[in-house]
Amino acid sequence: MIEKYILTRKKTEALCAPLRIEDYIPQPVDFASPPKWHIAHTTWFFEEMILKRFVSDYKPFHAQYSFLFNSYYNTIGERTFRANRGNITRPGVSEVMNYRKHVDAEIQSLLGSNQEDELIKLIEIGINHEQQHQELLLTDLKFTFGHNPVFPVYDKTFKLEEVYNANSNWIHSKEGVYEIGHQGPDFCFDNELGRHKVYLQDFEIANFLVTNADFIDFIEAGGYKNFNYWLDEGWAWVNEQQVDAPLYWHKIDGEWQYYTFAGLKKVDPKAVLTHVSYYEANAYATWKGMRLPTEFEWEVVADSLDWGQRWEWTNSAYLPYPNFKIAAGAVGEYNGKFMISQMVLKGASLGTAVNHSRKTYRNFFHPKYQWQFSGIRLVK
């Protein structure tokens, strides 16, 4: 567990290695947090949830850090507004890094003398929590860089956008009753629990994802201008936000280009589409005369699918499974209270931690968001 902890913490810092000091601070929108905040918040989790509980004489590193770096845990107490995370210029990056070093040393010391089950479970939650934030750090950073007028390069060798389909077939699934949800001793989040049966009709699902070329066809066919393809809420979003392409796409001299971690590039028509909202995914499926899979359909065929390239929007609202119970205390705020007005995404992206790539994993976001590495798989 100590080794897993150290490797996870080092991975976060490695993702920050290409950054300049100025890159750690900006927060262009309320839903995207600055890198410095991610670094501090993941450290806060281990201090707040573990050190304060298991070390009897533990003294917090700084009296204000619990307020500054708490995300949404009402059980813990007051916290800064989410939209103000970019305003936290002090403490500086070096102070936050010192905070990480302090907590890392305390956690390793604690694990060296205490191996009780409850502690190990919380450490594992903390590790998985930080791995989630590693992908969020990347998507948030890309949003900041992608809205910088000079489109800075994060890393020329970092090519999360260059993903290609390996298959072109359709998979048929027979009508029947199937079991859904996590089982076994391996780690999972609580929203994956409550294994239960569902009844599904026959369906066919694509063993490939929609490409950039496919979506350009939708754009050129007037997809963003025809209300018939859109859910009412999605049509309002398109018009209010003046959306006419996936996030980071720009029409320059009559040619589609998009921002990547390696800078501004021509859109690769063969690459798998990314950075689309649920509204766009649903509109595209409607235009094609098809639909998006439910999370249950996706899960029952996952072992036969080629997946792990993009988070895939499903047609399922994020709701609790049967017998789901919210845990007591702050840990109970991790998933359950967000089961409203969000859609489930299945799969994983190239920015996702490997151990999060399991078929029962339930990612979730509001349907308007494009900034995650989200794509489209069709069902007919």
N, C-alpha and C positions, 0 to 999 in steps of 0.2 A: 504493500500500500504506500509506503514511503517512496518507493521508486516511481510508482504511477503518479503520485503527487508531484514529485520533482519534475518529471518529464512534461506533465501538463503545464506547470508553471513556466518552464523554459520555452514551451511552444508559444505561449502568449507573448513572451518577450522577443522571441525570434520573429514573430509577425510584425513587431514594432521596429525591428532593426533597420529597415529602409527609410524610416521616418526622420524628418528634421524636427527640431524642437517646436517649431510653429505649427506642425501638423497635429500635435497632440490636443489642441485647444478648441478649434472651431466646431460649432453645432449649427449647421445651416437650417435644420428643421427640428421640431420637437421630438419626432420619433427616432431620430438618429443621434446617438450619443458620441461624444468625443473619445478618442483612444485613451486619453488619460483617465477619463471616468470609468471606462471598462476595466482598466488596470487596477484602479482603486476599488471599484465595486466588488470585483471577484476576490480581492484581498479582504475587504470588509466582511464578505460572507463567512470566510473561515474564522475571522476574529469574533464576529458577532454570534454566529451559530455554534461555534465549537470552543474557542479559547475561553470566552467568558463563562461558558457552562462547565467545562471540564477542568479548568485550572483555577483552583480555589483562590489563589492570591494574585490572579492576573490583573495587570494594570493596562487599560487601553492605551494604544500608542499615542492617540491625540483625542482630547475630549470632544472636538467638533466633527470628527470623521464619521461617526455613526449617523449624524444628521446629514452630512454632505453626500455620503456614498450609499445610503439606503435607497433602494429603488422603489419598491411599492409595498413594503411590509408594514402594515398598520400596527401589527402586534409589537414591533420593535419601538415605534414611537414616531416623532416628527421627522420630516425629511424635506429636502429642498425640492422645489417644483421641477418636474422633468425638463421643461423648456429652458430652465436656467443652468443646466449642466455645463454649457459652454461658457458661462459667466464665471466659473470657478477658476480664475487664473492663479489664485493662491489657495491651497498649497501648490507649489511648482512641481514639475515633472520629477526632479531629483528627490524632492521630499516624498512623493508618492512611491518612488522606487525604494526609498529607505523604509517606507511603511511595508512594502512587499517583503523586503529582506527580513525585517523584524518578525513579521507573522510567519514567514517560511521557517525561520529558525525555531519559533515557538511550537509550530505544528510538528516539526520533525522531532523535537524534544519530547513532546506529548506522546507521539506514536512510539517513541522508543521505550516508554514506561507504561503505556496503557493500550491494551488491545481488546477492550470490551466491545461487544457487538454493536451497541448503540453508537459508540464513537466511530467505529469503522463504517457503519451505514451512513452517518452524516458526512464523513470524509469523502465517501464515494459519491454522495449527492453533490458535494462541493466540487469535486473533480468534474463531474458531468455538467454541472452548472457552468464552470469555467470553459469547458469545451463548447458549450452553446454560445458563450460570449465571444469565443474566438471567431466563430463565423459571423456573429453580429458585428464584431470589430471590423471585419473585412467589408461587410455590406455597408456599414455606416461610413467607413473611410472612403469607399468608392463613391458614395453619394456626395461627400465633401469634395473629393478630387474631380468628380464628374460634373460638378457645378462651378469649378474653378475655370475662368475664361481661357486659361492657357493649357488646360487638360494635362496636368503633370503626370509623369510616369511614376508609378509606385515601384514596379520591378519588371524589367523587360522579360524576365524568364517566368513570370507569374501569369499563367494563361488559363484562368478558370473559364474564360469565354469559349475557348477552342475545344468544343465537345462535338462529337459526330456520332450519328446512328450507326450501329453495327448490324442492324436487322431491318427488314422491311415487311415482315409477315404479320398476320393477325392471329390472335390466340382465341380459341372458342372455349367458353366455360359453360358447363351444363347446369341446368336448373337443379336446385337442391338446397339442402340445409347445411350450413357451414359454421364452424366455430371461429370466433373473432376474439382477439386480445392476447395479451402476453401470458405465457405459462412457463414454469421452470424456475430454477434458482438464480439465473443470471439477473443482473441489474436491469430495472426498467423504471420509468416514471409512473407515478400513481394513476395518471390518466390513461395508461395502457391496460390497467387492471379492471377486473369485472368481466372475465372471459365469458362469452355468451354465444348463443346460436342466432343466426340470421337466415332468412329464406331469400334466395336470389333466383331471378328468372334467368333464362339463357341470355348470354351476351357475347359479343366479340370485342376484344380490346387490342389496340395497336401495340406491337412490340417495338415501337419506335416513337420518338417525340417529334413534335412539329418543328420544322427548321425555319431559319430566317427567310429563305426563299418562299416557303409556304406562306409565311405571314405577310411578306411583301405582296403576294397575290391578293390577300385579303385587303390590304391597304389600297392597292391600285384598283380593286373592284368597288371602292367606295365604302369599305367596311366601317369606317369611323363616321360616316355621314348618313347611314341608313338606320333609322331607329328600330326597324323590324328585327334586327339581329341582337338588340340589347335588352337586358332587363331594365325596368323603369329606373331603378336606382343607378344602374350603370350608365344609362343614357344621360341622366342628370349629371353624373360625375364627368363624363366626356365633355359635356357642354360647359359646365362650371369651371373645369380645370383646363379646358381647351386642349385636350389630349388628342394627338393624331398619330402616335407611334409608340412603341415600347420605350421605356426609360433609357436614356443615354443615346437615343438615335437622333441624328441630325441630317437634314437634307442640305448638302453643300454642293453647289454647282451642279444641281440635278442628280446627285449621287448620294445614296444612303451611306452614312458613316456612323460609327458608334464609339463611345468612350470605353476603353478596356483598361485593365491594370497596367498594360504596357503602353498606354497612351491612346490617342485618337487614331482609329483605323477604318478602312473600308469594311462595311458589313460583309461578313463571309456568308454567302448564300447557303452553303452546305452545312454550316454549323447549326447546332440545336439552339432554338430560340430561348431567350431568357429575359428576365425583368419585365414580365407582364402581370397585370392584376388579375384577380378572379373575374372581374367584369369583362376584361379583354379575352380571357380564356373561354369564358362562356359564350361570348359573342362570336368568336372564331368557330367554335364547335357548332353553333347554330347556323352560321353561314355555310358550313360544310354539310349540313343536314345530319349532324351527329350530336353527341353530347359528351360531357366529362364523366369519368367513372365515379361511383360512390367510393368512400374509403373502404367499404366492405368488399366491393368487387375488386378493388385494387389489391387488397390484402390476400384474398383467396387465390389469386393468380400470380402473386409476387414471385414465387419460386420459379416460375416459368418466364418471367419478364426480364428484359435487360433494363436495369434501373440503377440509380446512384449517380446520375449526371446532373440532374436538376430536381429541385423540389417541385412536385406535381400537384397543381390545384385539383381537388376533388369536388364533387357536387354535394358534399356532406357538411352540414353545420357542426361546429365543435360543441358536442354535448357529452354529458357523463355516460359511461357504460352502466349497465345494471349493477346495483349494489356498490357503486362507487361511493367512497366515503372520504371526506376531507379530513386530513390528519389534524391533530390538535397543535396549537402553537403556530409559530411563524412558518414552519415548513409546509403547513397546510395551505398557505397563501400562494404556493408555487404554481399551481395549475387550476385548481377548482374554481376560483373566483373569476376566471377569464372565460368561462363556458357560456358566452353570450355574444351574439353578433359577429362571430368569426367563422372562417371556413377552414377545414382540415386540409393540410398538404401532406402527401406521402412521398417516400423515397429519401433522397439526400442529394446534396450537390458536391462538387469537387472541393468546396470549402468546409464540408461537414466532417467532424471527427469520425474516424472509421467505426468505432464501436457504437455510434449513433445510427448507423445504417442497418437497421433491423426493420422487418416488415410491419411490426406492430407499433413502431414509433409514430406519434401523432404531433406533427408540427401544426401551428395555427396562427393565422393572421387575419386582420380585417380585409374584406374583399377589395378595397381600393388601393392597397399597397403594391407597388411595383419593385421596390428596392431590394427584395430578396432574390436569390438565384432561382426564380420560379419559371416553370415551363408548362407545356400542354401535352397531354396524352389523350387520345380520342377513343370513344366507345361507339359501337354501332350494333 
